[in-house]
Amino acid sequence: MARVALVTGGTRGIGAAISKALKGAGYTTVATYAGNDEAAQKFHAETGIPVYKWSVADYDACVEGVRKVEAEVGPIEILVNNAGITRDAPFHRMTRQQWDEVIRTNLDGLFNMTHPVWPGMRERQYGRIVVISSVNGQKGQFGQVNYSASKAGDLGFVKALALEGAKFNITVNAVCPGYIDTDMVRAVDPKIIAERIVPTIPVGRLGTADEIARCVLFLVSEEAGFITGSTISANGGMYMI
């Protein structure tokens, strides 16, 4: 029986690419989304991947959502924490709401989604958890104190939880994308992309969502069982650690 994989924020952008890649590799895949019904239904119609709607910022909704998925599809053995938002502003102009919204989704969302599946993974002695962080969580970014803080926190979450999961055959890893050619990045002024962003990327281009999906496919595979607490930096060389 195929392992069940759940991708949060899995109907658009990087998340959609990950969902499609997992299904293509033979996993029983489900995707969650928070608000864009039209995009989610279009994704479902095109891929056949079941979609579920809830906010990862709401713990009770995550508990209920996980319960529903496991009742209808099967035990979640692979979790890709991809859902994330931005609320950019220079720190002196950043509002408490902008801070809270990003932290609740990008950081609290990890707890909210992982906590309900963790007991089952421990009991079954198997699990694969992948967190989509960001290059800006590694190096920081002007105007993104909230986002960078949340994504740096994601990496601490990964390292600590990996230690707890290791003896249960649960791996916990992160992927840190750089600038990827998605709607979120394309919303930036094309002149800024061409003159300020691409020149900072040594390979000379934006990444693709499929390139991030391939990183995830490797980390959830049986062949990656000896890799845990690690980070794949997929950023075209713009930040090397």
MARBA-3410 file (N, C-alpha, C, O; in Angstrom, 1 decimal):
241
0.8,-1.2,0.0,0.0,0.0,0.0,0.9,1.2,0.0,1.8,1.3,0.8 ~ 0.5,2.2,-0.9,1.4,3.4,-1.0,1.3,4.2,0.3,0.2,4.3,0.9 ~ 2.4,4.8,0.7,2.4,5.7,1.8,1.7,7.0,1.6,1.6,7.5,0.4 ~ 1.0,7.5,2.6,0.2,8.7,2.5,1.1,9.9,2.7,1.7,10.0,3.8 ~ 1.1,10.9,1.8,1.9,12.1,2.0,0.9,13.3,2.0,0.0,13.4,1.1
1.1,14.2,2.9,0.3,15.4,3.0,1.2,16.6,2.8,2.2,16.7,3.4 ~ 0.8,17.5,1.9,1.5,18.7,1.6,0.7,19.9,2.0,-0.4,20.1,1.5 ~ 1.1,20.7,3.0,0.4,21.9,3.3,0.7,23.0,2.3,1.8,23.1,1.8 ~ -0.3,23.9,2.0,-0.1,24.8,1.0,0.2,24.1,-0.3,1.0,24.6,-1.1 ~ -0.5,23.0,-0.6,0.0,22.1,-1.6,-0.7,22.3,-3.0,-0.6,21.4,-3.8
-1.5,23.4,-3.2,-2.2,23.5,-4.4,-1.7,24.6,-5.3,-2.2,24.8,-6.4 ~ -0.7,25.4,-4.9,-0.1,26.4,-5.7,1.4,26.5,-5.5,1.9,26.0,-4.5 ~ 2.1,27.0,-6.5,3.5,27.3,-6.4,4.3,26.1,-6.1,4.2,25.0,-6.7 ~ 5.3,26.3,-5.2,6.2,25.2,-4.8,5.4,24.0,-4.3,5.7,22.9,-4.6 ~ 4.3,24.3,-3.5,3.5,23.2,-2.9,2.9,22.4,-3.9,2.8,21.1,-3.8
2.3,23.0,-5.0,1.7,22.2,-6.1,2.7,21.3,-6.8,2.4,20.2,-7.1 ~ 3.9,21.9,-7.0,4.9,21.1,-7.6,5.3,19.9,-6.8,5.5,18.8,-7.3 ~ 5.4,20.1,-5.5,5.7,19.0,-4.6,4.6,17.9,-4.6,4.9,16.7,-4.6 ~ 3.3,18.4,-4.5,2.2,17.5,-4.5,2.2,16.6,-5.8,2.1,15.4,-5.7 ~ 2.4,17.3,-6.9,2.4,16.5,-8.2,3.6,15.5,-8.3,3.4,14.4,-8.7
4.8,15.9,-7.8,5.9,15.1,-7.8,5.7,13.8,-6.9,6.1,12.7,-7.3 ~ 5.1,14.0,-5.7,4.9,12.9,-4.8,3.9,11.9,-5.5,4.1,10.7,-5.4 ~ 2.8,12.5,-6.0,1.9,11.6,-6.7,2.5,10.8,-7.8,2.3,9.6,-8.0 ~ 3.3,11.5,-8.6,4.0,10.9,-9.7,5.0,9.8,-9.3,5.2,8.9,-10.1 ~ 5.5,9.9,-8.1,6.4,8.9,-7.6,5.7,7.8,-6.9,6.3,6.8,-6.4
4.4,7.8,-6.9,3.6,6.7,-6.4,3.0,6.8,-5.0,2.4,5.9,-4.5 ~ 3.2,8.0,-4.4,2.7,8.2,-3.0,1.2,8.6,-3.1,0.8,9.2,-4.1 ~ 0.4,8.2,-2.2,-1.0,8.6,-2.1,-0.9,10.0,-1.5,-0.7,10.2,-0.3 ~ -1.2,11.0,-2.3,-0.9,12.4,-1.9,-2.2,13.2,-1.7,-3.2,13.1,-2.4 ~ -2.2,14.0,-0.6,-3.3,15.0,-0.4,-2.7,16.3,-0.2,-1.5,16.4,0.3
-3.4,17.4,-0.5,-2.9,18.7,-0.4,-3.9,19.6,0.4,-5.1,19.4,0.3 ~ -3.3,20.5,1.2,-4.2,21.4,2.0,-4.0,22.8,1.4,-3.0,23.1,0.8 ~ -5.0,23.6,1.7,-4.9,25.0,1.3,-5.7,25.8,2.3,-6.6,25.3,3.0 ~ -5.5,27.2,2.3,-6.2,28.0,3.4,-7.3,28.8,2.8,-8.3,29.1,3.6 ~ -7.2,29.3,1.6,-8.2,30.3,1.2,-8.6,30.4,-0.3,-9.8,30.8,-0.5
-7.8,30.0,-1.2,-8.1,30.2,-2.6,-8.9,29.0,-3.2,-8.3,28.1,-3.7 ~ -10.2,29.0,-3.0,-11.0,27.9,-3.4,-10.9,27.6,-4.9,-10.8,26.5,-5.4 ~ -10.9,28.7,-5.7,-10.8,28.5,-7.2,-9.6,27.8,-7.6,-9.6,26.9,-8.4 ~ -8.4,28.3,-7.1,-7.1,27.6,-7.4,-7.1,26.2,-6.9,-6.6,25.3,-7.6 ~ -7.6,25.9,-5.8,-7.6,24.6,-5.2,-8.5,23.6,-6.1,-8.0,22.5,-6.3
-9.6,24.1,-6.5,-10.5,23.2,-7.3,-9.9,23.0,-8.7,-10.0,21.9,-9.2 ~ -9.3,24.0,-9.2,-8.6,23.8,-10.5,-7.5,22.8,-10.4,-7.3,21.9,-11.2 ~ -6.7,22.9,-9.3,-5.6,22.0,-9.0,-6.2,20.5,-8.9,-5.6,19.6,-9.5 ~ -7.2,20.4,-8.2,-7.8,19.1,-8.0,-8.3,18.5,-9.3,-8.1,17.3,-9.6 ~ -9.0,19.3,-10.1,-9.5,18.9,-11.4,-8.4,18.4,-12.3,-8.5,17.5,-13.1
-7.2,19.1,-12.3,-6.1,18.8,-13.2,-5.3,17.6,-12.7,-4.8,16.9,-13.6 ~ -5.2,17.4,-11.4,-4.3,16.4,-10.9,-5.0,15.2,-10.3,-4.4,14.1,-10.2 ~ -6.3,15.4,-9.9,-7.0,14.3,-9.2,-6.5,14.1,-7.7,-7.0,13.2,-7.0 ~ -5.7,15.0,-7.3,-5.2,15.0,-5.9,-6.3,15.6,-4.9,-6.7,16.7,-5.2 ~ -6.7,14.8,-3.9,-7.7,15.4,-3.0,-7.2,16.6,-2.3,-6.0,16.7,-1.9
-8.1,17.6,-2.1,-7.7,18.8,-1.4,-8.6,19.0,-0.2,-9.8,18.7,-0.2 ~ -7.9,19.6,0.8,-8.6,19.8,2.1,-8.3,21.3,2.5,-7.2,21.8,2.4 ~ -9.4,21.9,3.0,-9.2,23.3,3.4,-9.1,23.5,4.9,-10.1,23.2,5.6 ~ -8.0,24.1,5.4,-7.9,24.6,6.7,-6.7,25.4,6.8,-5.8,25.3,6.0 ~ -6.6,26.3,7.9,-5.4,27.1,8.1,-4.5,26.4,9.0,-4.9,26.0,10.1
-3.2,26.4,8.7,-2.2,25.8,9.5,-2.0,26.6,10.8,-1.3,26.2,11.7 ~ -2.5,27.9,10.8,-2.3,28.7,11.9,-3.3,28.4,13.0,-3.2,28.9,14.1 ~ -4.2,27.5,12.8,-5.3,27.2,13.7,-5.0,25.7,14.2,-5.3,24.8,13.4 ~ -4.6,25.6,15.4,-4.2,24.2,15.9,-5.4,23.3,15.9,-5.3,22.1,15.4 ~ -6.6,23.7,16.4,-7.8,22.8,16.4,-8.2,22.4,15.0,-8.6,21.3,14.8
-8.1,23.3,14.0,-8.4,23.0,12.6,-7.4,21.9,12.1,-7.8,21.1,11.3 ~ -6.2,22.0,12.5,-5.2,21.1,12.0,-5.4,19.7,12.6,-5.4,18.7,11.9 ~ -5.8,19.6,13.9,-6.1,18.4,14.6,-7.3,17.7,13.9,-7.2,16.5,13.6 ~ -8.3,18.5,13.6,-9.5,18.0,13.0,-9.2,17.6,11.5,-9.7,16.6,11.0 ~ -8.4,18.4,10.8,-8.1,18.1,9.4,-7.3,16.8,9.3,-7.5,16.0,8.4
-6.3,16.6,10.2,-5.5,15.4,10.2,-6.4,14.2,10.5,-6.2,13.2,9.8 ~ -7.3,14.3,11.4,-8.2,13.2,11.8,-9.0,12.9,10.5,-9.2,11.7,10.3 ~ -9.5,13.9,9.8,-10.3,13.6,8.7,-9.6,12.9,7.5,-10.0,12.0,6.9 ~ -8.4,13.4,7.3,-7.5,12.8,6.2,-7.2,11.4,6.5,-7.3,10.5,5.7 ~ -6.8,11.1,7.8,-6.4,9.8,8.1,-7.6,8.8,8.1,-7.5,7.7,7.8
-8.8,9.3,8.4,-10.0,8.5,8.3,-10.4,8.2,6.9,-10.9,7.1,6.6 ~ -10.2,9.2,6.0,-10.6,9.0,4.6,-9.6,8.4,3.7,-9.9,7.8,2.7 ~ -8.3,8.7,4.0,-7.2,8.3,3.1,-6.3,7.3,3.7,-5.9,6.3,3.1 ~ -5.9,7.5,5.0,-5.0,6.6,5.6,-4.0,7.3,6.5,-4.0,8.5,6.5 ~ -3.2,6.6,7.3,-2.3,7.2,8.2,-1.2,8.1,7.5,-0.7,7.7,6.4
-1.0,9.3,8.0,-0.1,10.2,7.3,1.3,9.8,7.7,1.7,9.9,8.9 ~ 2.1,9.3,6.8,3.5,8.9,7.0,4.5,9.9,6.5,5.7,9.9,6.9 ~ 4.1,10.8,5.6,5.0,11.8,5.1,4.3,13.1,5.2,3.1,13.3,4.7 ~ 4.9,14.1,5.8,4.3,15.4,6.0,5.3,16.5,5.4,6.5,16.5,5.9 ~ 4.8,17.3,4.5,5.6,18.3,4.0,5.0,19.7,4.4,3.9,20.0,4.0
5.7,20.3,5.4,5.2,21.6,5.9,5.7,22.7,5.0,6.8,23.3,5.1 ~ 4.8,23.0,4.0,5.2,24.0,3.0,4.4,25.3,3.1,5.0,26.4,2.7 ~ 3.3,25.3,3.7,2.5,26.5,3.8,3.2,27.7,4.4,3.9,27.6,5.5 ~ 3.1,28.9,3.8,3.8,30.0,4.3,3.3,31.3,3.7,2.7,31.3,2.6 ~ 3.4,32.4,4.4,3.0,33.7,3.9,4.1,34.8,4.1,5.0,34.5,4.9
3.9,35.9,3.5,4.8,37.0,3.7,3.9,38.2,4.0,2.8,38.4,3.5 ~ 4.4,39.1,4.9,3.8,40.4,5.2,4.9,41.4,5.4,5.3,41.8,6.5 ~ 5.5,41.7,4.2,6.8,42.5,4.3,6.6,43.9,4.6,5.6,44.6,4.2 ~ 7.6,44.4,5.4,7.6,45.9,5.7,8.9,46.1,6.5,9.4,45.2,7.2 ~ 9.6,47.3,6.3,10.7,47.6,7.1,10.3,47.6,8.6,9.1,47.9,8.9
11.2,47.2,9.5,10.8,46.9,10.9,10.1,48.1,11.5,9.2,47.9,12.3 ~ 10.6,49.3,11.2,10.0,50.5,11.9,8.6,50.8,11.4,7.9,51.5,12.1 ~ 8.2,50.1,10.4,6.8,50.3,9.9,6.0,49.0,10.1,4.8,49.0,9.9 ~ 6.6,47.9,10.5,5.9,46.6,10.7,4.9,46.7,11.8,5.2,47.2,12.9 ~ 3.7,46.2,11.6,2.7,46.2,12.6,2.8,44.9,13.4,3.3,43.9,12.9
2.2,44.9,14.5,2.1,43.7,15.3,1.3,42.6,14.6,1.6,41.5,14.7 ~ 0.3,43.1,13.8,-0.5,42.1,13.1,0.3,41.4,12.0,0.2,40.2,11.8 ~ 1.2,42.2,11.3,2.0,41.6,10.3,3.0,40.6,10.9,3.2,39.6,10.3 ~ 3.5,41.0,12.1,4.4,40.0,12.8,3.6,38.7,13.1,4.1,37.6,12.8 ~ 2.5,38.9,13.8,1.7,37.8,14.3,1.2,36.8,13.2,1.3,35.6,13.3
0.8,37.4,12.1,0.2,36.6,11.0,1.3,35.7,10.4,1.1,34.5,10.1 ~ 2.5,36.2,10.2,3.6,35.4,9.7,4.1,34.4,10.6,4.3,33.2,10.2 ~ 4.3,34.7,11.9,4.7,33.8,12.9,3.7,32.7,13.1,4.1,31.5,13.2 ~ 2.4,33.0,13.1,1.4,32.0,13.3,1.3,31.0,12.2,1.1,29.8,12.4 ~ 1.5,31.5,11.0,1.5,30.5,9.8,2.8,29.8,9.6,2.8,28.6,9.5
3.9,30.5,9.6,5.2,30.0,9.1,5.9,29.2,10.2,6.6,28.3,10.0 ~ 5.6,29.6,11.5,6.3,28.9,12.6,5.4,28.1,13.5,5.6,26.9,13.7 ~ 4.3,28.7,14.0,3.3,28.0,14.7,2.7,26.9,13.9,2.4,25.8,14.4 ~ 2.6,27.1,12.6,2.0,26.1,11.7,2.8,24.8,11.7,2.2,23.7,11.5 ~ 4.1,24.8,12.0,4.9,23.6,12.1,4.4,22.8,13.3,4.2,21.6,13.1
4.3,23.4,14.4,3.8,22.7,15.6,2.4,22.2,15.3,2.0,21.0,15.6 ~ 1.5,23.1,14.8,0.1,22.7,14.6,-0.1,21.5,13.7,-1.0,20.7,13.9 ~ 0.7,21.4,12.7,0.5,20.3,11.7,1.3,19.0,12.2,0.9,17.9,12.0 ~ 2.5,19.2,12.7,3.3,18.1,13.1,2.9,17.4,14.3,2.9,16.2,14.4 ~ 2.4,18.1,15.3,2.0,17.6,16.6,0.9,16.5,16.5,1.0,15.5,17.1
-0.1,16.7,15.6,-1.2,15.7,15.5,-0.7,14.4,14.8,-1.3,13.3,15.1 ~ 0.3,14.4,14.0,0.8,13.2,13.2,1.9,12.5,14.0,2.2,11.4,13.7 ~ 2.5,13.2,14.9,3.7,12.7,15.6,3.5,11.4,16.3,4.2,10.5,16.2 ~ 2.4,11.3,17.2,2.2,10.1,17.9,2.0,8.8,17.0,2.6,7.8,17.3 ~ 1.3,9.0,15.9,1.2,7.9,14.9,2.5,7.5,14.3,2.7,6.3,14.1
3.3,8.5,13.9,4.6,8.1,13.4,5.5,7.4,14.4,6.1,6.4,14.0 ~ 5.4,7.8,15.6,6.2,7.1,16.7,5.7,5.7,16.9,6.5,4.8,17.0 ~ 4.4,5.5,16.9,3.8,4.2,17.1,4.1,3.3,15.9,4.4,2.1,16.2 ~ 4.1,3.8,14.7,4.4,2.9,13.5,5.9,2.8,13.3,6.3,2.0,12.5 ~ 6.7,3.6,14.0,8.1,3.6,13.9,8.6,4.0,12.4,9.4,3.4,11.9
7.9,5.0,11.9,8.2,5.5,10.6,7.7,6.8,10.4,6.5,7.1,10.7 ~ 8.4,7.7,9.7,7.9,9.0,9.3,8.9,9.8,8.5,10.2,9.6,8.7 ~ 8.5,10.6,7.7,9.3,11.6,6.9,8.6,12.9,7.0,7.5,13.1,6.6 ~ 9.4,13.9,7.6,8.9,15.3,7.7,9.9,16.2,7.0,11.1,16.1,7.3 ~ 9.3,17.0,6.1,10.2,18.0,5.4,9.5,19.3,5.6,8.3,19.5,5.4
10.4,20.3,6.0,10.0,21.7,6.2,10.5,22.5,5.1,11.7,22.5,4.8 ~ 9.7,23.3,4.5,10.2,24.3,3.5,10.5,25.6,4.2,9.6,26.3,4.5 ~ 11.7,25.9,4.4,12.2,27.1,5.0,12.5,28.1,3.9,11.7,28.2,2.9 ~ 13.6,28.8,4.0,13.9,29.8,3.0,15.4,30.3,3.2,15.9,30.2,4.3 ~ 16.0,30.7,2.0,17.3,31.3,2.1,17.3,32.5,3.0,18.3,32.8,3.6
16.1,33.2,3.1,16.1,34.4,3.9,16.0,34.1,5.4,16.2,34.9,6.3 ~ 15.7,32.8,5.7,15.8,32.3,7.1,17.3,32.0,7.5,17.6,31.9,8.7 ~ 18.1,31.8,6.5,19.5,31.6,6.7,20.4,32.8,6.7,21.3,32.9,7.6 ~ 20.0,33.8,5.9,20.9,35.0,5.7,20.2,36.3,6.2,20.9,37.3,6.3 ~ 18.9,36.2,6.4,18.1,37.5,6.7,17.8,38.2,5.4,18.4,38.0,4.3
16.9,39.2,5.5,16.5,39.9,4.3,15.8,41.2,4.8,15.0,41.3,5.6 ~ 16.3,42.3,4.2,15.7,43.6,4.5,14.2,43.6,4.3,13.7,43.1,3.3 ~ 13.4,44.2,5.2,12.0,44.2,5.1,11.3,42.9,5.4,10.0,42.8,5.3 ~ 12.0,41.9,5.9,11.4,40.6,6.2,11.8,40.1,7.6,12.1,39.0,7.8 ~ 11.9,41.0,8.6,12.2,40.6,9.9,11.3,39.5,10.4,11.7,38.5,11.0
10.0,39.6,10.2,9.0,38.6,10.6,9.2,37.3,9.8,9.3,36.2,10.4 ~ 9.4,37.4,8.5,9.5,36.2,7.7,10.9,35.5,8.0,10.9,34.3,8.1 ~ 11.9,36.3,8.0,13.2,35.7,8.3,13.3,35.0,9.6,13.9,33.9,9.8 ~ 12.7,35.7,10.6,12.6,35.1,12.0,11.9,33.7,12.0,12.3,32.8,12.6 ~ 10.7,33.7,11.3,9.9,32.5,11.2,10.7,31.4,10.5,10.6,30.2,10.9
11.3,31.7,9.4,12.0,30.7,8.6,13.3,30.2,9.3,13.7,29.0,9.2 ~ 14.0,31.1,10.1,15.1,30.6,10.9,14.6,29.7,12.0,15.2,28.7,12.4 ~ 13.4,30.1,12.6,12.8,29.2,13.6,12.5,27.8,13.1,12.6,26.8,13.8 ~ 12.1,27.8,11.8,11.8,26.5,11.2,13.0,25.6,11.3,12.9,24.4,11.5 ~ 14.2,26.1,11.1,15.4,25.3,11.1,15.8,24.8,12.5,16.2,23.7,12.6
15.5,25.6,13.5,15.7,25.1,14.8,14.7,24.0,15.2,15.1,23.0,15.8 ~ 13.5,24.1,14.7,12.5,23.1,14.9,12.9,21.8,14.3,12.8,20.7,14.9 ~ 13.5,21.9,13.1,13.9,20.7,12.3,15.0,20.0,13.1,15.0,18.8,13.3 ~ 16.0,20.7,13.6,17.2,20.1,14.2,16.8,19.4,15.5,17.2,18.3,15.8 ~ 16.0,20.1,16.3,15.6,19.6,17.6,14.7,18.4,17.5,14.8,17.3,18.1
13.7,18.5,16.6,12.7,17.4,16.4,13.4,16.1,15.8,13.0,15.0,16.1 ~ 14.4,16.4,14.9,15.2,15.3,14.3,15.8,14.4,15.4,15.8,13.2,15.3 ~ 16.3,15.0,16.5,16.9,14.3,17.6,15.9,13.4,18.3,16.2,12.3,18.7 ~ 14.6,13.9,18.4,13.6,13.1,19.1,13.1,12.0,18.2,12.7,10.9,18.7 ~ 13.1,12.2,16.9,12.5,11.2,16.0,13.4,10.1,15.6,13.0,9.1,15.1
14.7,10.3,15.7,15.7,9.4,15.1,15.5,8.0,15.6,15.6,7.1,14.7 ~ 15.3,7.7,16.8,15.2,6.3,17.3,13.9,5.7,16.9,13.7,4.5,17.0 ~ 13.0,6.5,16.4,11.7,5.9,15.9,11.7,5.8,14.3,10.6,5.6,13.7 ~ 12.8,6.0,13.7,12.9,5.9,12.2,12.1,7.0,11.6,11.5,6.9,10.5 ~ 12.0,8.2,12.3,11.4,9.4,11.7,12.5,10.4,11.4,13.3,10.8,12.3
12.6,10.8,10.1,13.5,11.8,9.8,12.8,13.1,9.6,11.7,13.2,9.2 ~ 13.6,14.2,10.0,13.0,15.6,9.9,14.1,16.4,9.2,15.2,16.6,9.8 ~ 13.8,17.0,8.1,14.8,17.8,7.3,14.1,19.0,6.8,12.9,19.2,6.8 ~ 15.0,19.9,6.2,14.5,21.1,5.7,15.0,21.4,4.3,16.1,20.9,3.9 ~ 14.3,22.1,3.5,14.8,22.6,2.2,14.7,24.1,2.3,13.6,24.7,2.6
15.7,24.8,1.9,15.7,26.3,1.9,15.8,26.8,0.5,16.9,26.9,-0.1 ~ 14.7,27.0,-0.1,14.7,27.6,-1.5,15.3,29.0,-1.5,15.1,29.8,-0.6 ~ 15.9,29.3,-2.6,16.2,30.7,-2.9,15.0,31.4,-3.6,13.9,31.1,-3.3 ~ 15.3,32.2,-4.6,14.2,32.9,-5.4,13.8,31.9,-6.5,14.5,31.6,-7.4 ~ 12.5,31.5,-6.3,11.9,30.5,-7.2,10.8,31.2,-8.1,10.1,32.1,-7.6
10.7,30.8,-9.3,9.8,31.4,-10.3,8.4,30.9,-10.0,7.9,30.0,-10.6 ~ 7.8,31.6,-9.0,6.4,31.3,-8.6,5.6,32.6,-8.7,6.2,33.7,-8.9 ~ 4.3,32.6,-8.5,3.5,33.8,-8.5,4.0,34.7,-7.4,3.9,36.0,-7.6 ~ 4.4,34.2,-6.2,4.9,35.1,-5.2,6.0,36.0,-5.6,6.1,37.2,-5.3 ~ 7.0,35.3,-6.3,8.2,36.1,-6.7,7.8,37.0,-7.9,8.3,38.1,-8.1
7.0,36.4,-8.8,6.6,37.2,-10.0,5.7,38.4,-9.7,5.5,39.3,-10.5 ~ 5.2,38.5,-8.5,4.5,39.7,-8.0,5.4,40.8,-7.8,5.0,42.0,-7.7 ~ 6.7,40.6,-7.7,7.7,41.6,-7.6,7.9,42.3,-8.9,7.8,41.7,-10.0 ~ 8.2,43.6,-8.9,8.4,44.4,-10.1,9.5,43.7,-11.0,10.6,43.4,-10.5 ~ 9.2,43.4,-12.2,10.1,42.7,-13.1,11.5,43.4,-13.2,12.5,42.7,-13.3
11.5,44.7,-13.1,12.8,45.4,-13.1,13.6,45.1,-11.9,14.8,44.9,-12.0 ~ 13.0,44.9,-10.8,13.7,44.6,-9.5,14.2,43.2,-9.6,15.4,42.9,-9.2 ~ 13.4,42.3,-10.2,13.9,40.9,-10.4,15.1,40.9,-11.3,16.1,40.2,-11.0 ~ 15.0,41.6,-12.4,16.1,41.6,-13.4,17.4,42.3,-12.9,18.5,41.8,-13.2 ~ 17.2,43.4,-12.2,18.3,44.2,-11.8,18.9,44.0,-10.4,20.1,44.3,-10.2
18.0,43.5,-9.5,18.5,43.4,-8.2,18.6,41.9,-7.6,19.4,41.6,-6.8 ~ 17.7,41.1,-8.2,17.6,39.7,-7.6,18.5,38.8,-8.4,19.4,38.1,-7.9 ~ 18.2,38.6,-9.7,18.9,37.7,-10.5,20.5,37.9,-10.5,21.2,36.9,-10.5 ~ 20.9,39.1,-10.5,22.4,39.3,-10.5,23.0,38.8,-9.2,24.3,38.6,-9.1 ~ 22.2,38.6,-8.1,22.8,38.0,-6.9,22.9,36.5,-6.9,23.4,35.9,-5.9
22.3,35.9,-7.9,22.3,34.4,-8.0,23.4,34.0,-9.0,23.3,34.2,-10.2 ~ 24.4,33.3,-8.5,25.5,32.9,-9.3,25.1,32.1,-10.6,25.7,32.3,-11.6 ~ 24.1,31.3,-10.5,23.7,30.5,-11.7,23.0,31.4,-12.7,22.7,30.9,-13.8 ~ 22.6,32.6,-12.3,22.1,33.5,-13.3,20.6,33.4,-13.6,20.2,33.9,-14.7 ~ 19.8,32.8,-12.8,18.4,32.7,-13.1,17.6,32.4,-11.8,18.2,32.0,-10.8
16.3,32.5,-11.9,15.4,32.0,-10.8,15.4,30.5,-10.8,15.6,29.9,-11.9 ~ 15.1,29.9,-9.7,14.9,28.5,-9.6,13.5,28.1,-10.1,12.7,29.0,-10.3 ~ 13.2,26.9,-10.2,11.9,26.4,-10.6,11.3,25.6,-9.4,12.0,25.0,-8.6 ~ 10.0,25.6,-9.3,9.3,24.8,-8.3,9.6,23.3,-8.4,9.7,22.6,-7.4 ~ 9.8,22.8,-9.6,10.1,21.4,-9.8,11.5,21.1,-9.2,11.7,20.0,-8.7
12.4,22.0,-9.2,13.7,21.7,-8.6,13.6,21.6,-7.1,14.3,20.8,-6.5 ~ 12.7,22.3,-6.5,12.5,22.2,-5.0,11.8,20.9,-4.8,12.1,20.2,-3.8 ~ 10.8,20.5,-5.6,10.1,19.3,-5.5,11.0,18.1,-5.5,10.8,17.1,-4.8 ~ 12.0,18.1,-6.4,13.0,17.0,-6.4,13.8,16.8,-5.2,14.1,15.7,-4.8 ~ 14.1,18.0,-4.5,14.8,17.9,-3.2,13.9,17.2,-2.2,14.4,16.3,-1.4
12.6,17.5,-2.2,11.7,16.9,-1.3,11.5,15.4,-1.6,11.5,14.6,-0.6 ~ 11.4,15.0,-2.8,11.3,13.6,-3.2,12.5,12.8,-2.7,12.3,11.7,-2.2 ~ 13.7,13.3,-2.7,14.8,12.6,-2.2,14.7,12.5,-0.7,14.9,11.4,-0.2 ~ 14.4,13.5,0.0,14.4,13.5,1.5,13.3,12.6,2.0,13.4,12.0,3.1 ~ 12.2,12.3,1.3,11.1,11.5,1.8,11.4,10.0,1.4,10.6,9.1,1.8
12.4,9.8,0.6,12.6,8.4,0.0,13.2,7.5,1.1,13.8,8.0,2.1 ~ 13.1,6.2,0.8,13.8,5.2,1.7,15.3,5.4,1.6,16.0,5.1,2.6 ~ 15.8,5.8,0.5,17.2,6.0,0.3,17.8,7.1,1.2,19.0,7.2,1.5 ~ 17.0,8.0,1.7,17.4,9.1,2.6,17.3,8.8,4.1,17.3,9.8,4.9 ~ 17.1,7.6,4.4,16.9,7.3,5.8,18.0,7.6,6.8,17.7,7.7,8.0
19.2,7.8,6.3,20.3,8.2,7.2,20.5,9.7,7.2,21.5,10.2,7.9 ~ 19.6,10.4,6.6,19.7,11.9,6.6,18.6,12.5,7.5,17.4,12.3,7.2 ~ 19.0,13.2,8.5,18.0,13.8,9.4,18.6,15.0,10.1,19.8,15.0,10.4 ~ 17.8,16.0,10.4,18.3,17.3,10.9,19.1,18.1,10.0,19.9,19.0,10.4 ~ 18.9,17.8,8.7,19.8,18.5,7.7,19.0,19.5,6.9,17.7,19.5,6.9
19.7,20.3,6.2,19.1,21.4,5.3,19.7,21.3,3.9,20.9,21.3,3.8 ~ 18.8,21.2,2.9,19.3,21.3,1.5,19.1,22.8,1.1,17.9,23.3,1.1 ~ 20.1,23.5,0.8,20.1,24.9,0.3,20.0,24.9,-1.2,21.0,24.6,-1.9 ~ 18.8,25.1,-1.7,18.6,25.1,-3.2,18.4,26.6,-3.6,17.2,27.0,-3.8 ~ 19.5,27.3,-3.8,19.4,28.8,-4.0,20.2,29.3,-5.2,20.4,30.5,-5.3
20.7,28.4,-6.0,21.5,28.8,-7.1,22.9,29.4,-6.7,23.5,30.0,-7.6 ~ 23.3,29.1,-5.5,24.6,29.6,-5.1,24.6,31.0,-4.4,25.7,31.5,-4.1 ~ 23.4,31.6,-4.2,23.4,32.9,-3.7,23.8,33.0,-2.2,24.2,34.1,-1.7 ~ 23.7,31.9,-1.5,24.1,31.8,-0.1,24.6,30.4,0.2,23.9,29.5,0.1 ~ 25.9,30.3,0.6,26.5,29.0,0.8,26.9,28.8,2.2,27.5,29.7,2.8
26.5,27.7,2.8,26.8,27.3,4.1,27.3,25.9,4.2,27.7,25.4,5.3
END
